[in-house]
Amino acid sequence: MNKVFIRRLAGSFFLSAALLVRPAIAQTAPAPFPSKTVTIIVPLPAGGTTDIMARMLQPKLAALLGQSVIVDNKVGAGGYLGLEYVASSPPDGHTIALHAFGGLHSQLFTKGLRDMARELTPVARLVETANLAVISTALPQKTLKEFIEYARGNKGKLNAAIVSNTAISLDSLVFLRAVGLDLVAVPYNGSAPVYTSLARGDTQFFMATVGGSQAAIDAGQVRPLVVTSAKRAVQLPDIPTAHEQGYNIEATQIWALLVPVKTPPAVIRILNEKSTVAINDPDVRPRLEKQGYIVDPGQPEALAALLATESQTLERAARDARIVPQ
């Protein structure tokens, strides 16, 4: 009997000890971040705006984080596959997406996709650029007013190039409706073939970004008519805003770093701090500003609130445009 009692007592003692020790284990500090290679996922092909931006930041972030940083292009479904890869990754900050806010809303166009604006959370705002309405230089019109008058007089004869399944395509439809134009929408899979079509005169109107259209403007392929920012673009000081021309339209594109929603706030803070320093680096910021981008870093909380507001605006625009996910 004594032996049985002693065994039970010993078992109880060790169980109690285990219970005492367990909280101490739970309170152990997490491993310092970063503890391994950080991967920036670019969900678009190499050589584009987003890819170039990521590769500018890559060496700066590596030096600031004290870990290797690589850029990985995971392309497919208009950027959705790369974003889904990040959303499904461990929420530890080691896998980051770099993408424009407008590219987080694929579910508005394709049935069954996850809403990436709710699956990912912003780490850091990198750059912003205004939308820009451009027309083919095959047309003689010089101002928005002249183009509107011409288009109304040639109803059904002018084409608007639309990059399929993108938020800026919604911005384009909203803009055309606001100025009272009904152009024939011609879908394209990317902006490169759009500029070719504009140069040939196959399409006449396109809504782009200041940064993304600068090369086409310089090459004489397109003529800028109006920017949709609150102020005129520094790179195009002679191009008026929509507000200046009597239209209550404002739309911009924001590029940001994003991580899975359950990423610890402490990790997000570190990434925000380091990426803010990186984007302001004298080897990075002037190059981006020269291409028409406004470098305007901010805190993650404000950026998350902005993303939520933009999501509501785009969902409303999709309903107004009668866009049904296919």
TACORJO-V582359 format. One record per residue. PSI is psi as a letter, one per 40 degrees, with the letter a starting at -180 (none if undefined). Layout:
PSI  PSI
//
This chain:
d  d  d  d  d  d  d  d  d  d  d  d  d  d  d  d  d  d  d  d  d  d  d  d  d  d  e  h  i  i  i  i  h  i  e  a  h  h  h  h  h  h  e  i  i  i  e  i  d  d  d  d  d  d  d  d  d  d  d  d  d  d  d  d  e  f  i  i  h  i  h  h  h  g  i  i  f  f  e  d  d  d  d  d  d  d  d  e  i  h  g  e  e  e  h  i  i  h  i  i  d  d  e  e  f  d  e  e  d  h  i  e  i  i  h  e  e  e  d  i  i  i  d  h  h  c  i  i  i  i  i  h  h  i  i  h  e  e  i  e  i  d  i  d  d  d  d  d  d  d  d  d  e  f  h  e  e  i  i  h  h  h  h  i  f  i  d  d  d  d  d  d  d  d  d  d  d  d  e  f  i  g  i  h  h  h  i  i  e  i  d  d  d  d  d  d  d  d  d  e  e  d  i  d  i  h  h  a  i  d  d  d  e  d  d  d  d  d  e  e  d  i  h  i  d  i  i  f  i  d  i  i  h  d  e  g  e  e  h  i  i  d  d  d  e  e  h  g  h  h  h  i  h  h  h  i  h  i  i  i  d  e  h  h  d  d  d  d  d  d  d  d  d  d  d  d  d  d  d  e  h  e  e  d  d  d  d  d  d  d  e  e  i  h  h  g  i  i  i  d  d  d  d  d  d  d  d  d  d  d  d  d  d  d  d  d  d  d  d  d  e  f  h  h  h  none
//
